Amino acid sequence: MMENQIFGTIDIRLGEMIKAKGLSKNKFAQLAQMQRTQLNKYINNDVVLLNVDVLARICTVLECDINDVLIFVKPVKKER
């Protein structure tokens, strides 16, 4: 059984948030002081370790709370 099936996953909703604010990826990357490759990893949920400094910059630029960007997806419980 894969680990995320046991513990759930974290869904990063950054792409949706950027669109909702009417920002381009380039403008957002500039404002949040992120490299474009790093931004794409966050948008594509391809981040292995979350950086709290980056998350703080994301929330500051988007004027949102962390729970607007990060969503906990509970694991699917299998019946025995």
mmJSON file of the N, C-alpha and C atoms, coordinates in Angstrom:
{"data_MODEL":{"atom_site":{
"group_PDB":["ATOM","ATOM","ATOM","ATOM","ATOM","ATOM","ATOM","ATOM","ATOM","ATOM","ATOM","ATOM","ATOM","ATOM","ATOM","ATOM","ATOM","ATOM","ATOM","ATOM","ATOM","ATOM","ATOM","ATOM","ATOM","ATOM","ATOM","ATOM","ATOM","ATOM","ATOM","ATOM","ATOM","ATOM","ATOM","ATOM","ATOM","ATOM","ATOM","ATOM","ATOM","ATOM","ATOM","ATOM","ATOM","ATOM","ATOM","ATOM","ATOM","ATOM","ATOM","ATOM","ATOM","ATOM","ATOM","ATOM","ATOM","ATOM","ATOM","ATOM","ATOM","ATOM","ATOM","ATOM","ATOM","ATOM","ATOM","ATOM","ATOM","ATOM","ATOM","ATOM","ATOM","ATOM","ATOM","ATOM","ATOM","ATOM","ATOM","ATOM","ATOM","ATOM","ATOM","ATOM","ATOM","ATOM","ATOM","ATOM","ATOM","ATOM","ATOM","ATOM","ATOM","ATOM","ATOM","ATOM","ATOM","ATOM","ATOM","ATOM","ATOM","ATOM","ATOM","ATOM","ATOM","ATOM","ATOM","ATOM","ATOM","ATOM","ATOM","ATOM","ATOM","ATOM","ATOM","ATOM","ATOM","ATOM","ATOM","ATOM","ATOM","ATOM","ATOM","ATOM","ATOM","ATOM","ATOM","ATOM","ATOM","ATOM","ATOM","ATOM","ATOM","ATOM","ATOM","ATOM","ATOM","ATOM","ATOM","ATOM","ATOM","ATOM","ATOM","ATOM","ATOM","ATOM","ATOM","ATOM","ATOM","ATOM","ATOM","ATOM","ATOM","ATOM","ATOM","ATOM","ATOM","ATOM","ATOM","ATOM","ATOM","ATOM","ATOM","ATOM","ATOM","ATOM","ATOM","ATOM","ATOM","ATOM","ATOM","ATOM","ATOM","ATOM","ATOM","ATOM","ATOM","ATOM","ATOM","ATOM","ATOM","ATOM","ATOM","ATOM","ATOM","ATOM","ATOM","ATOM","ATOM","ATOM","ATOM","ATOM","ATOM","ATOM","ATOM","ATOM","ATOM","ATOM","ATOM","ATOM","ATOM","ATOM","ATOM","ATOM","ATOM","ATOM","ATOM","ATOM","ATOM","ATOM","ATOM","ATOM","ATOM","ATOM","ATOM","ATOM","ATOM","ATOM","ATOM","ATOM","ATOM","ATOM","ATOM","ATOM","ATOM","ATOM","ATOM","ATOM","ATOM","ATOM","ATOM","ATOM","ATOM","ATOM","ATOM","ATOM","ATOM","ATOM","ATOM","ATOM"],
"id":[1,2,3,4,5,6,7,8,9,10,11,12,13,14,15,16,17,18,19,20,21,22,23,24,25,26,27,28,29,30,31,32,33,34,35,36,37,38,39,40,41,42,43,44,45,46,47,48,49,50,51,52,53,54,55,56,57,58,59,60,61,62,63,64,65,66,67,68,69,70,71,72,73,74,75,76,77,78,79,80,81,82,83,84,85,86,87,88,89,90,91,92,93,94,95,96,97,98,99,100,101,102,103,104,105,106,107,108,109,110,111,112,113,114,115,116,117,118,119,120,121,122,123,124,125,126,127,128,129,130,131,132,133,134,135,136,137,138,139,140,141,142,143,144,145,146,147,148,149,150,151,152,153,154,155,156,157,158,159,160,161,162,163,164,165,166,167,168,169,170,171,172,173,174,175,176,177,178,179,180,181,182,183,184,185,186,187,188,189,190,191,192,193,194,195,196,197,198,199,200,201,202,203,204,205,206,207,208,209,210,211,212,213,214,215,216,217,218,219,220,221,222,223,224,225,226,227,228,229,230,231,232,233,234,235,236,237,238,239,240],
"type_symbol":["N","C","C","N","C","C","N","C","C","N","C","C","N","C","C","N","C","C","N","C","C","N","C","C","N","C","C","N","C","C","N","C","C","N","C","C","N","C","C","N","C","C","N","C","C","N","C","C","N","C","C","N","C","C","N","C","C","N","C","C","N","C","C","N","C","C","N","C","C","N","C","C","N","C","C","N","C","C","N","C","C","N","C","C","N","C","C","N","C","C","N","C","C","N","C","C","N","C","C","N","C","C","N","C","C","N","C","C","N","C","C","N","C","C","N","C","C","N","C","C","N","C","C","N","C","C","N","C","C","N","C","C","N","C","C","N","C","C","N","C","C","N","C","C","N","C","C","N","C","C","N","C","C","N","C","C","N","C","C","N","C","C","N","C","C","N","C","C","N","C","C","N","C","C","N","C","C","N","C","C","N","C","C","N","C","C","N","C","C","N","C","C","N","C","C","N","C","C","N","C","C","N","C","C","N","C","C","N","C","C","N","C","C","N","C","C","N","C","C","N","C","C","N","C","C","N","C","C","N","C","C","N","C","C","N","C","C","N","C","C"],
"label_atom_id":["N","CA","C","N","CA","C","N","CA","C","N","CA","C","N","CA","C","N","CA","C","N","CA","C","N","CA","C","N","CA","C","N","CA","C","N","CA","C","N","CA","C","N","CA","C","N","CA","C","N","CA","C","N","CA","C","N","CA","C","N","CA","C","N","CA","C","N","CA","C","N","CA","C","N","CA","C","N","CA","C","N","CA","C","N","CA","C","N","CA","C","N","CA","C","N","CA","C","N","CA","C","N","CA","C","N","CA","C","N","CA","C","N","CA","C","N","CA","C","N","CA","C","N","CA","C","N","CA","C","N","CA","C","N","CA","C","N","CA","C","N","CA","C","N","CA","C","N","CA","C","N","CA","C","N","CA","C","N","CA","C","N","CA","C","N","CA","C","N","CA","C","N","CA","C","N","CA","C","N","CA","C","N","CA","C","N","CA","C","N","CA","C","N","CA","C","N","CA","C","N","CA","C","N","CA","C","N","CA","C","N","CA","C","N","CA","C","N","CA","C","N","CA","C","N","CA","C","N","CA","C","N","CA","C","N","CA","C","N","CA","C","N","CA","C","N","CA","C","N","CA","C","N","CA","C","N","CA","C","N","CA","C","N","CA","C","N","CA","C","N","CA","C","N","CA","C","N","CA","C"],
"label_alt_id":[null,null,null,null,null,null,null,null,null,null,null,null,null,null,null,null,null,null,null,null,null,null,null,null,null,null,null,null,null,null,null,null,null,null,null,null,null,null,null,null,null,null,null,null,null,null,null,null,null,null,null,null,null,null,null,null,null,null,null,null,null,null,null,null,null,null,null,null,null,null,null,null,null,null,null,null,null,null,null,null,null,null,null,null,null,null,null,null,null,null,null,null,null,null,null,null,null,null,null,null,null,null,null,null,null,null,null,null,null,null,null,null,null,null,null,null,null,null,null,null,null,null,null,null,null,null,null,null,null,null,null,null,null,null,null,null,null,null,null,null,null,null,null,null,null,null,null,null,null,null,null,null,null,null,null,null,null,null,null,null,null,null,null,null,null,null,null,null,null,null,null,null,null,null,null,null,null,null,null,null,null,null,null,null,null,null,null,null,null,null,null,null,null,null,null,null,null,null,null,null,null,null,null,null,null,null,null,null,null,null,null,null,null,null,null,null,null,null,null,null,null,null,null,null,null,null,null,null,null,null,null,null,null,null,null,null,null,null,null,null],
"label_comp_id":["MET","MET","MET","MET","MET","MET","GLU","GLU","GLU","ASN","ASN","ASN","GLN","GLN","GLN","ILE","ILE","ILE","PHE","PHE","PHE","GLY","GLY","GLY","THR","THR","THR","ILE","ILE","ILE","ASP","ASP","ASP","ILE","ILE","ILE","ARG","ARG","ARG","LEU","LEU","LEU","GLY","GLY","GLY","GLU","GLU","GLU","MET","MET","MET","ILE","ILE","ILE","LYS","LYS","LYS","ALA","ALA","ALA","LYS","LYS","LYS","GLY","GLY","GLY","LEU","LEU","LEU","SER","SER","SER","LYS","LYS","LYS","ASN","ASN","ASN","LYS","LYS","LYS","PHE","PHE","PHE","ALA","ALA","ALA","GLN","GLN","GLN","LEU","LEU","LEU","ALA","ALA","ALA","GLN","GLN","GLN","MET","MET","MET","GLN","GLN","GLN","ARG","ARG","ARG","THR","THR","THR","GLN","GLN","GLN","LEU","LEU","LEU","ASN","ASN","ASN","LYS","LYS","LYS","TYR","TYR","TYR","ILE","ILE","ILE","ASN","ASN","ASN","ASN","ASN","ASN","ASP","ASP","ASP","VAL","VAL","VAL","VAL","VAL","VAL","LEU","LEU","LEU","LEU","LEU","LEU","ASN","ASN","ASN","VAL","VAL","VAL","ASP","ASP","ASP","VAL","VAL","VAL","LEU","LEU","LEU","ALA","ALA","ALA","ARG","ARG","ARG","ILE","ILE","ILE","CYS","CYS","CYS","THR","THR","THR","VAL","VAL","VAL","LEU","LEU","LEU","GLU","GLU","GLU","CYS","CYS","CYS","ASP","ASP","ASP","ILE","ILE","ILE","ASN","ASN","ASN","ASP","ASP","ASP","VAL","VAL","VAL","LEU","LEU","LEU","ILE","ILE","ILE","PHE","PHE","PHE","VAL","VAL","VAL","LYS","LYS","LYS","PRO","PRO","PRO","VAL","VAL","VAL","LYS","LYS","LYS","LYS","LYS","LYS","GLU","GLU","GLU","ARG","ARG","ARG"],
"label_asym_id":["A","A","A","A","A","A","A","A","A","A","A","A","A","A","A","A","A","A","A","A","A","A","A","A","A","A","A","A","A","A","A","A","A","A","A","A","A","A","A","A","A","A","A","A","A","A","A","A","A","A","A","A","A","A","A","A","A","A","A","A","A","A","A","A","A","A","A","A","A","A","A","A","A","A","A","A","A","A","A","A","A","A","A","A","A","A","A","A","A","A","A","A","A","A","A","A","A","A","A","A","A","A","A","A","A","A","A","A","A","A","A","A","A","A","A","A","A","A","A","A","A","A","A","A","A","A","A","A","A","A","A","A","A","A","A","A","A","A","A","A","A","A","A","A","A","A","A","A","A","A","A","A","A","A","A","A","A","A","A","A","A","A","A","A","A","A","A","A","A","A","A","A","A","A","A","A","A","A","A","A","A","A","A","A","A","A","A","A","A","A","A","A","A","A","A","A","A","A","A","A","A","A","A","A","A","A","A","A","A","A","A","A","A","A","A","A","A","A","A","A","A","A","A","A","A","A","A","A","A","A","A","A","A","A","A","A","A","A","A","A"],
"label_entity_id":["1","1","1","1","1","1","1","1","1","1","1","1","1","1","1","1","1","1","1","1","1","1","1","1","1","1","1","1","1","1","1","1","1","1","1","1","1","1","1","1","1","1","1","1","1","1","1","1","1","1","1","1","1","1","1","1","1","1","1","1","1","1","1","1","1","1","1","1","1","1","1","1","1","1","1","1","1","1","1","1","1","1","1","1","1","1","1","1","1","1","1","1","1","1","1","1","1","1","1","1","1","1","1","1","1","1","1","1","1","1","1","1","1","1","1","1","1","1","1","1","1","1","1","1","1","1","1","1","1","1","1","1","1","1","1","1","1","1","1","1","1","1","1","1","1","1","1","1","1","1","1","1","1","1","1","1","1","1","1","1","1","1","1","1","1","1","1","1","1","1","1","1","1","1","1","1","1","1","1","1","1","1","1","1","1","1","1","1","1","1","1","1","1","1","1","1","1","1","1","1","1","1","1","1","1","1","1","1","1","1","1","1","1","1","1","1","1","1","1","1","1","1","1","1","1","1","1","1","1","1","1","1","1","1","1","1","1","1","1","1"],
"label_seq_id":[1,1,1,2,2,2,3,3,3,4,4,4,5,5,5,6,6,6,7,7,7,8,8,8,9,9,9,10,10,10,11,11,11,12,12,12,13,13,13,14,14,14,15,15,15,16,16,16,17,17,17,18,18,18,19,19,19,20,20,20,21,21,21,22,22,22,23,23,23,24,24,24,25,25,25,26,26,26,27,27,27,28,28,28,29,29,29,30,30,30,31,31,31,32,32,32,33,33,33,34,34,34,35,35,35,36,36,36,37,37,37,38,38,38,39,39,39,40,40,40,41,41,41,42,42,42,43,43,43,44,44,44,45,45,45,46,46,46,47,47,47,48,48,48,49,49,49,50,50,50,51,51,51,52,52,52,53,53,53,54,54,54,55,55,55,56,56,56,57,57,57,58,58,58,59,59,59,60,60,60,61,61,61,62,62,62,63,63,63,64,64,64,65,65,65,66,66,66,67,67,67,68,68,68,69,69,69,70,70,70,71,71,71,72,72,72,73,73,73,74,74,74,75,75,75,76,76,76,77,77,77,78,78,78,79,79,79,80,80,80],
"pdbx_PDB_ins_code":[null,null,null,null,null,null,null,null,null,null,null,null,null,null,null,null,null,null,null,null,null,null,null,null,null,null,null,null,null,null,null,null,null,null,null,null,null,null,null,null,null,null,null,null,null,null,null,null,null,null,null,null,null,null,null,null,null,null,null,null,null,null,null,null,null,null,null,null,null,null,null,null,null,null,null,null,null,null,null,null,null,null,null,null,null,null,null,null,null,null,null,null,null,null,null,null,null,null,null,null,null,null,null,null,null,null,null,null,null,null,null,null,null,null,null,null,null,null,null,null,null,null,null,null,null,null,null,null,null,null,null,null,null,null,null,null,null,null,null,null,null,null,null,null,null,null,null,null,null,null,null,null,null,null,null,null,null,null,null,null,null,null,null,null,null,null,null,null,null,null,null,null,null,null,null,null,null,null,null,null,null,null,null,null,null,null,null,null,null,null,null,null,null,null,null,null,null,null,null,null,null,null,null,null,null,null,null,null,null,null,null,null,null,null,null,null,null,null,null,null,null,null,null,null,null,null,null,null,null,null,null,null,null,null,null,null,null,null,null,null],
"Cartn_x":[0.847,0.0,0.893,0.579,1.386,1.152,2.17,2.112,0.943,0.697,-0.369,-1.747,-1.884,-3.154,-3.395,-2.328,-2.442,-2.667,-1.887,-1.877,-2.584,-2.967,-3.564,-2.487,-2.891,-1.958,-2.266,-1.347,-1.549,-1.711,-2.812,-3.082,-2.746,-1.876,-1.476,-2.333,-3.113,-4.055,-3.515,-2.222,-1.59,-2.019,-2.091,-2.491,-3.862,-4.799,-6.159,-6.146,-5.341,-5.275,-4.673,-3.64,-3.002,-3.994,-4.725,-5.743,-6.832,-7.284,-8.356,-7.946,-6.66,-6.162,-5.859,-5.988,-5.748,-4.278,-3.404,-1.965,-1.44,-0.44,0.266,1.278,1.727,2.754,4.023,4.396,5.614,5.512,4.37,4.181,4.187,3.484,3.448,4.851,5.587,6.947,7.822,7.672,8.443,8.059,6.76,6.298,6.667,6.597,6.879,8.357,9.161,10.598,10.864,10.186,10.339,10.886,11.702,12.13,10.934,10.865,9.738,9.65,10.79,10.769,10.216,10.585,10.073,8.564,8.114,6.691,5.923,6.439,5.759,5.66,6.672,6.608,5.488,5.325,4.24,2.885,2.778,1.518,1.133,2.117,1.848,1.843,1.845,1.879,3.053,4.19,5.373,6.464,6.059,7.003,7.139,8.376,8.614,8.621,9.33,9.387,8.869,7.898,7.366,8.282,8.539,9.405,8.512,8.624,7.745,7.982,9.209,9.49,8.751,8.798,8.096,6.59,6.072,4.638,4.221,5.061,4.768,4.722,5.665,5.67,4.443,4.06,2.862,1.634,1.462,0.295,0.316,1.497,1.609,1.202,1.736,1.427,-0.045,-0.598,-1.995,-2.971,-2.438,-3.267,-4.294,-3.773,-4.659,-4.083,-4.818,-4.366,-3.778,-2.963,-2.306,-3.332,-4.463,-5.473,-6.217,-5.99,-6.51,-5.631,-4.372,-3.4,-3.175,-3.098,-2.842,-4.107,-4.48,-5.675,-5.246,-5.665,-5.381,-6.451,-6.019,-6.923,-6.799,-7.867,-7.844,-7.673,-7.054,-6.882,-8.214,-8.287,-9.469,-9.308,-10.283,-10.206,-10.8,-10.009,-10.47,-11.095,-12.197,-12.842,-12.066,-12.014,-11.278,-12.202],
"Cartn_y":[-1.181,0.0,1.246,2.196,3.414,4.293,5.057,5.894,6.878,7.542,8.544,7.92,6.62,5.955,5.752,5.673,5.489,6.831,7.852,9.111,10.264,10.114,11.218,12.029,13.111,13.951,15.421,16.258,17.707,18.161,18.824,19.352,20.84,21.248,22.657,23.327,24.307,24.975,26.307,26.374,27.637,28.136,27.243,27.66,28.318,27.727,28.281,29.651,29.782,31.045,32.157,31.836,32.825,33.314,32.371,32.742,33.601,33.23,33.976,35.419,35.642,37.001,37.749,37.061,37.699,37.972,37.168,37.342,36.337,36.725,35.778,35.03,33.882,33.138,33.974,34.668,35.48,36.593,37.283,38.377,37.833,36.718,36.13,35.705,35.035,34.584,35.77,36.871,38.075,38.616,38.743,39.305,38.404,37.09,36.138,35.761,36.34,36.049,34.555,33.946,32.52,32.329,31.303,30.912,30.278,30.438,29.891,28.368,27.67,26.213,25.825,26.58,26.327,26.566,27.657,27.966,26.839,26.354,25.27,24.005,23.724,22.562,22.715,23.903,24.147,24.054,24.618,24.589,23.164,22.354,20.983,19.956,20.413,19.505,18.546,19.052,18.229,18.588,19.135,19.543,18.408,18.057,16.992,17.567,18.673,19.339,20.763,21.126,22.484,23.411,24.565,25.558,26.619,26.791,27.731,29.173,29.523,30.864,31.101,30.13,30.235,30.326,29.501,29.545,30.906,31.495,32.828,33.867,33.779,34.712,34.525,33.266,32.968,33.607,33.395,33.941,35.467,36.051,37.511,38.097,37.537,38.059,37.856,36.703,36.415,36.993,37.54,38.081,37.045,35.854,34.767,34.05,33.087,32.237,30.955,30.286,29.06,27.991,27.945,26.933,27.238,28.395,28.675,28.03,27.807,27.278,25.78,25.346,23.936,23.266,22.165,21.417,19.995,19.543,18.174,17.255,16.247,15.261,13.988,13.675,12.511,11.224,10.231,8.954,8.239,7.408,6.589,5.364,5.156,4.003,2.787,1.704,0.47,-0.408,-1.045,-1.977,-3.272,-3.883,-5.156,-6.322],
"Cartn_z":[0.0,0.0,0.0,-0.845,-0.931,0.288,0.647,1.837,1.82,0.67,0.638,0.797,0.522,0.747,2.24,3.0,4.449,5.145,4.752,5.478,4.776,3.538,2.806,2.102,1.469,0.725,0.959,0.539,0.565,-0.881,-1.163,-2.498,-2.494,-3.41,-3.504,-4.565,-4.173,-5.077,-5.58,-5.817,-6.172,-7.545,-8.519,-9.866,-9.88,-9.161,-9.065,-8.391,-7.356,-6.618,-7.479,-8.246,-9.114,-10.162,-10.768,-11.77,-11.156,-9.958,-9.291,-9.013,-8.775,-8.527,-9.822,-10.962,-12.247,-12.536,-11.958,-12.165,-13.185,-13.929,-14.796,-13.929,-14.424,-13.692,-13.552,-14.612,-14.566,-13.539,-13.509,-12.551,-11.122,-10.906,-9.576,-9.135,-10.028,-9.697,-9.304,-10.016,-9.699,-8.329,-8.065,-6.789,-5.602,-5.798,-4.711,-4.648,-5.528,-5.579,-5.704,-6.692,-6.959,-8.372,-8.538,-9.873,-10.574,-11.883,-12.638,-12.49,-12.459,-12.296,-10.921,-9.899,-8.551,-8.513,-9.125,-9.173,-9.857,-10.975,-11.69,-10.851,-10.042,-9.157,-8.133,-7.588,-6.642,-7.342,-8.523,-9.264,-9.65,-10.014,-10.468,-9.338,-8.083,-6.931,-7.025,-7.451,-7.654,-6.641,-5.51,-4.47,-3.461,-3.135,-2.161,-0.744,-0.555,0.747,0.61,1.435,1.403,2.198,1.642,2.261,2.913,4.236,4.929,4.495,4.126,3.627,2.309,1.424,0.139,0.376,1.286,1.588,2.14,2.964,3.503,2.385,1.44,0.307,-0.568,-0.787,-1.58,-0.94,0.365,1.065,1.099,1.228,1.249,-0.098,-1.181,-2.514,-2.851,-2.5,-2.817,-1.796,-0.701,0.384,0.837,1.185,1.588,2.803,3.296,4.395,3.824,4.603,4.157,3.767,4.466,4.145,2.846,2.254,0.918,-0.145,0.181,-0.772,-0.574,0.673,0.987,1.501,0.868,1.255,1.627,2.795,3.208,2.625,1.864,1.286,2.119,2.83,3.715,2.931,3.557,2.865,2.71,1.693,1.484,2.366,3.233,4.136,3.427,3.444,2.836,3.897,3.529,4.445,4.459,5.608,5.734,5.547],
"occupancy":[1.0,1.0,1.0,1.0,1.0,1.0,1.0,1.0,1.0,1.0,1.0,1.0,1.0,1.0,1.0,1.0,1.0,1.0,1.0,1.0,1.0,1.0,1.0,1.0,1.0,1.0,1.0,1.0,1.0,1.0,1.0,1.0,1.0,1.0,1.0,1.0,1.0,1.0,1.0,1.0,1.0,1.0,1.0,1.0,1.0,1.0,1.0,1.0,1.0,1.0,1.0,1.0,1.0,1.0,1.0,1.0,1.0,1.0,1.0,1.0,1.0,1.0,1.0,1.0,1.0,1.0,1.0,1.0,1.0,1.0,1.0,1.0,1.0,1.0,1.0,1.0,1.0,1.0,1.0,1.0,1.0,1.0,1.0,1.0,1.0,1.0,1.0,1.0,1.0,1.0,1.0,1.0,1.0,1.0,1.0,1.0,1.0,1.0,1.0,1.0,1.0,1.0,1.0,1.0,1.0,1.0,1.0,1.0,1.0,1.0,1.0,1.0,1.0,1.0,1.0,1.0,1.0,1.0,1.0,1.0,1.0,1.0,1.0,1.0,1.0,1.0,1.0,1.0,1.0,1.0,1.0,1.0,1.0,1.0,1.0,1.0,1.0,1.0,1.0,1.0,1.0,1.0,1.0,1.0,1.0,1.0,1.0,1.0,1.0,1.0,1.0,1.0,1.0,1.0,1.0,1.0,1.0,1.0,1.0,1.0,1.0,1.0,1.0,1.0,1.0,1.0,1.0,1.0,1.0,1.0,1.0,1.0,1.0,1.0,1.0,1.0,1.0,1.0,1.0,1.0,1.0,1.0,1.0,1.0,1.0,1.0,1.0,1.0,1.0,1.0,1.0,1.0,1.0,1.0,1.0,1.0,1.0,1.0,1.0,1.0,1.0,1.0,1.0,1.0,1.0,1.0,1.0,1.0,1.0,1.0,1.0,1.0,1.0,1.0,1.0,1.0,1.0,1.0,1.0,1.0,1.0,1.0,1.0,1.0,1.0,1.0,1.0,1.0,1.0,1.0,1.0,1.0,1.0,1.0,1.0,1.0,1.0,1.0,1.0,1.0],
"B_iso_or_equiv":[0.0,0.0,0.0,0.0,0.0,0.0,0.0,0.0,0.0,0.0,0.0,0.0,0.0,0.0,0.0,0.0,0.0,0.0,0.0,0.0,0.0,0.0,0.0,0.0,0.0,0.0,0.0,0.0,0.0,0.0,0.0,0.0,0.0,0.0,0.0,0.0,0.0,0.0,0.0,0.0,0.0,0.0,0.0,0.0,0.0,0.0,0.0,0.0,0.0,0.0,0.0,0.0,0.0,0.0,0.0,0.0,0.0,0.0,0.0,0.0,0.0,0.0,0.0,0.0,0.0,0.0,0.0,0.0,0.0,0.0,0.0,0.0,0.0,0.0,0.0,0.0,0.0,0.0,0.0,0.0,0.0,0.0,0.0,0.0,0.0,0.0,0.0,0.0,0.0,0.0,0.0,0.0,0.0,0.0,0.0,0.0,0.0,0.0,0.0,0.0,0.0,0.0,0.0,0.0,0.0,0.0,0.0,0.0,0.0,0.0,0.0,0.0,0.0,0.0,0.0,0.0,0.0,0.0,0.0,0.0,0.0,0.0,0.0,0.0,0.0,0.0,0.0,0.0,0.0,0.0,0.0,0.0,0.0,0.0,0.0,0.0,0.0,0.0,0.0,0.0,0.0,0.0,0.0,0.0,0.0,0.0,0.0,0.0,0.0,0.0,0.0,0.0,0.0,0.0,0.0,0.0,0.0,0.0,0.0,0.0,0.0,0.0,0.0,0.0,0.0,0.0,0.0,0.0,0.0,0.0,0.0,0.0,0.0,0.0,0.0,0.0,0.0,0.0,0.0,0.0,0.0,0.0,0.0,0.0,0.0,0.0,0.0,0.0,0.0,0.0,0.0,0.0,0.0,0.0,0.0,0.0,0.0,0.0,0.0,0.0,0.0,0.0,0.0,0.0,0.0,0.0,0.0,0.0,0.0,0.0,0.0,0.0,0.0,0.0,0.0,0.0,0.0,0.0,0.0,0.0,0.0,0.0,0.0,0.0,0.0,0.0,0.0,0.0,0.0,0.0,0.0,0.0,0.0,0.0,0.0,0.0,0.0,0.0,0.0,0.0],
"pdbx_formal_charge":[null,null,null,null,null,null,null,null,null,null,null,null,null,null,null,null,null,null,null,null,null,null,null,null,null,null,null,null,null,null,null,null,null,null,null,null,null,null,null,null,null,null,null,null,null,null,null,null,null,null,null,null,null,null,null,null,null,null,null,null,null,null,null,null,null,null,null,null,null,null,null,null,null,null,null,null,null,null,null,null,null,null,null,null,null,null,null,null,null,null,null,null,null,null,null,null,null,null,null,null,null,null,null,null,null,null,null,null,null,null,null,null,null,null,null,null,null,null,null,null,null,null,null,null,null,null,null,null,null,null,null,null,null,null,null,null,null,null,null,null,null,null,null,null,null,null,null,null,null,null,null,null,null,null,null,null,null,null,null,null,null,null,null,null,null,null,null,null,null,null,null,null,null,null,null,null,null,null,null,null,null,null,null,null,null,null,null,null,null,null,null,null,null,null,null,null,null,null,null,null,null,null,null,null,null,null,null,null,null,null,null,null,null,null,null,null,null,null,null,null,null,null,null,null,null,null,null,null,null,null,null,null,null,null,null,null,null,null,null,null],
"auth_seq_id":[1,1,1,2,2,2,3,3,3,4,4,4,5,5,5,6,6,6,7,7,7,8,8,8,9,9,9,10,10,10,11,11,11,12,12,12,13,13,13,14,14,14,15,15,15,16,16,16,17,17,17,18,18,18,19,19,19,20,20,20,21,21,21,22,22,22,23,23,23,24,24,24,25,25,25,26,26,26,27,27,27,28,28,28,29,29,29,30,30,30,31,31,31,32,32,32,33,33,33,34,34,34,35,35,35,36,36,36,37,37,37,38,38,38,39,39,39,40,40,40,41,41,41,42,42,42,43,43,43,44,44,44,45,45,45,46,46,46,47,47,47,48,48,48,49,49,49,50,50,50,51,51,51,52,52,52,53,53,53,54,54,54,55,55,55,56,56,56,57,57,57,58,58,58,59,59,59,60,60,60,61,61,61,62,62,62,63,63,63,64,64,64,65,65,65,66,66,66,67,67,67,68,68,68,69,69,69,70,70,70,71,71,71,72,72,72,73,73,73,74,74,74,75,75,75,76,76,76,77,77,77,78,78,78,79,79,79,80,80,80],
"auth_comp_id":["MET","MET","MET","MET","MET","MET","GLU","GLU","GLU","ASN","ASN","ASN","GLN","GLN","GLN","ILE","ILE","ILE","PHE","PHE","PHE","GLY","GLY","GLY","THR","THR","THR","ILE","ILE","ILE","ASP","ASP","ASP","ILE","ILE","ILE","ARG","ARG","ARG","LEU","LEU","LEU","GLY","GLY","GLY","GLU","GLU","GLU","MET","MET","MET","ILE","ILE","ILE","LYS","LYS","LYS","ALA","ALA","ALA","LYS","LYS","LYS","GLY","GLY","GLY","LEU","LEU","LEU","SER","SER","SER","LYS","LYS","LYS","ASN","ASN","ASN","LYS","LYS","LYS","PHE","PHE","PHE","ALA","ALA","ALA","GLN","GLN","GLN","LEU","LEU","LEU","ALA","ALA","ALA","GLN","GLN","GLN","MET","MET","MET","GLN","GLN","GLN","ARG","ARG","ARG","THR","THR","THR","GLN","GLN","GLN","LEU","LEU","LEU","ASN","ASN","ASN","LYS","LYS","LYS","TYR","TYR","TYR","ILE","ILE","ILE","ASN","ASN","ASN","ASN","ASN","ASN","ASP","ASP","ASP","VAL","VAL","VAL","VAL","VAL","VAL","LEU","LEU","LEU","LEU","LEU","LEU","ASN","ASN","ASN","VAL","VAL","VAL","ASP","ASP","ASP","VAL","VAL","VAL","LEU","LEU","LEU","ALA","ALA","ALA","ARG","ARG","ARG","ILE","ILE","ILE","CYS","CYS","CYS","THR","THR","THR","VAL","VAL","VAL","LEU","LEU","LEU","GLU","GLU","GLU","CYS","CYS","CYS","ASP","ASP","ASP","ILE","ILE","ILE","ASN","ASN","ASN","ASP","ASP","ASP","VAL","VAL","VAL","LEU","LEU","LEU","ILE","ILE","ILE","PHE","PHE","PHE","VAL","VAL","VAL","LYS","LYS","LYS","PRO","PRO","PRO","VAL","VAL","VAL","LYS","LYS","LYS","LYS","LYS","LYS","GLU","GLU","GLU","ARG","ARG","ARG"],
"auth_asym_id":["A","A","A","A","A","A","A","A","A","A","A","A","A","A","A","A","A","A","A","A","A","A","A","A","A","A","A","A","A","A","A","A","A","A","A","A","A","A","A","A","A","A","A","A","A","A","A","A","A","A","A","A","A","A","A","A","A","A","A","A","A","A","A","A","A","A","A","A","A","A","A","A","A","A","A","A","A","A","A","A","A","A","A","A","A","A","A","A","A","A","A","A","A","A","A","A","A","A","A","A","A","A","A","A","A","A","A","A","A","A","A","A","A","A","A","A","A","A","A","A","A","A","A","A","A","A","A","A","A","A","A","A","A","A","A","A","A","A","A","A","A","A","A","A","A","A","A","A","A","A","A","A","A","A","A","A","A","A","A","A","A","A","A","A","A","A","A","A","A","A","A","A","A","A","A","A","A","A","A","A","A","A","A","A","A","A","A","A","A","A","A","A","A","A","A","A","A","A","A","A","A","A","A","A","A","A","A","A","A","A","A","A","A","A","A","A","A","A","A","A","A","A","A","A","A","A","A","A","A","A","A","A","A","A","A","A","A","A","A","A"],
"auth_atom_id":["N","CA","C","N","CA","C","N","CA","C","N","CA","C","N","CA","C","N","CA","C","N","CA","C","N","CA","C","N","CA","C","N","CA","C","N","CA","C","N","CA","C","N","CA","C","N","CA","C","N","CA","C","N","CA","C","N","CA","C","N","CA","C","N","CA","C","N","CA","C","N","CA","C","N","CA","C","N","CA","C","N","CA","C","N","CA","C","N","CA","C","N","CA","C","N","CA","C","N","CA","C","N","CA","C","N","CA","C","N","CA","C","N","CA","C","N","CA","C","N","CA","C","N","CA","C","N","CA","C","N","CA","C","N","CA","C","N","CA","C","N","CA","C","N","CA","C","N","CA","C","N","CA","C","N","CA","C","N","CA","C","N","CA","C","N","CA","C","N","CA","C","N","CA","C","N","CA","C","N","CA","C","N","CA","C","N","CA","C","N","CA","C","N","CA","C","N","CA","C","N","CA","C","N","CA","C","N","CA","C","N","CA","C","N","CA","C","N","CA","C","N","CA","C","N","CA","C","N","CA","C","N","CA","C","N","CA","C","N","CA","C","N","CA","C","N","CA","C","N","CA","C","N","CA","C","N","CA","C","N","CA","C","N","CA","C","N","CA","C","N","CA","C","N","CA","C","N","CA","C"],
"pdbx_PDB_model_num":[1,1,1,1,1,1,1,1,1,1,1,1,1,1,1,1,1,1,1,1,1,1,1,1,1,1,1,1,1,1,1,1,1,1,1,1,1,1,1,1,1,1,1,1,1,1,1,1,1,1,1,1,1,1,1,1,1,1,1,1,1,1,1,1,1,1,1,1,1,1,1,1,1,1,1,1,1,1,1,1,1,1,1,1,1,1,1,1,1,1,1,1,1,1,1,1,1,1,1,1,1,1,1,1,1,1,1,1,1,1,1,1,1,1,1,1,1,1,1,1,1,1,1,1,1,1,1,1,1,1,1,1,1,1,1,1,1,1,1,1,1,1,1,1,1,1,1,1,1,1,1,1,1,1,1,1,1,1,1,1,1,1,1,1,1,1,1,1,1,1,1,1,1,1,1,1,1,1,1,1,1,1,1,1,1,1,1,1,1,1,1,1,1,1,1,1,1,1,1,1,1,1,1,1,1,1,1,1,1,1,1,1,1,1,1,1,1,1,1,1,1,1,1,1,1,1,1,1,1,1,1,1,1,1,1,1,1,1,1,1]
}}}
